[in-house]
Amino acid sequence: MPQHEITEVLDRPLSRELLARDLTRLAYVAKDGTPRSIPIAFTWNGTEIVMCTAKNSPKLPSLRANPAVALTIDTESHPPKILLIRGRVELDVVDGIPDEYLQLNGSYEMTPEQRVEWEREVRSLYDGMVRIVLTPTWAKLIDFETTLPSAVEELARRRAERAG
C-alpha cells in the first residue's frame, strides 16, 4: 500500500480517535507456528505505534523470528468502528522505563497519589523494557457507514449490479 494512502487512512478523524485509545490487539505468529492475538497498551506518535513489554516476554522470540504483525483497534459499541493496521515491528531494548510506557498508561483513571505509587511500582519491577515499534505498511478503517469490510463491499456491489 503506498505511503500516501496509509497516511490518508490514519489521518481521518475517526482513525485519530481510535489511535488515541488505550488498547490494541496485536496479532503475530507464535514460536509453535500458531497465531496469537493479545491485548496490549500502545501509543501513537504520529508515524509509529509503540507498545512496551517486559524483556522476558514470551512474545519477543516470536516477534524476532517473524516481525510481521497485524493490529486491531476497535470500539465496543454497535456498529463497531475498526482500524486495521499491518506492518513489521522493530524491537528496541531499553534500560529503565520508556517514556511511551508511562504515556500509554496515562489515560487510565488514577488520582495523582495513585499515579505516583503506580510509577514507583513500575520502576521497582522493571530494570528495562522492550519497545515494540510498528511503522504501518497497510491500514484500513471500517466504520460501517462510509467504509465496509471488503467482502461486504463486494456483496453490495453485486447487489447493485443485479438491481441496475
Secondary structure by P-SEA (a helix, b strand, c coil): ccaaaaaaaaacaaaaaaaaccbbbbbbbccccbbbbbbbbbcccccbbbbbbcccccaaaaaaacccbbbbbbbccccbbbbbbbbbbbbbbbccccaaaaaaaccccccaaaaaaaaaaaaacccbbbbbcccccbbbbbcccccccaaaaaaaaaaaaaac
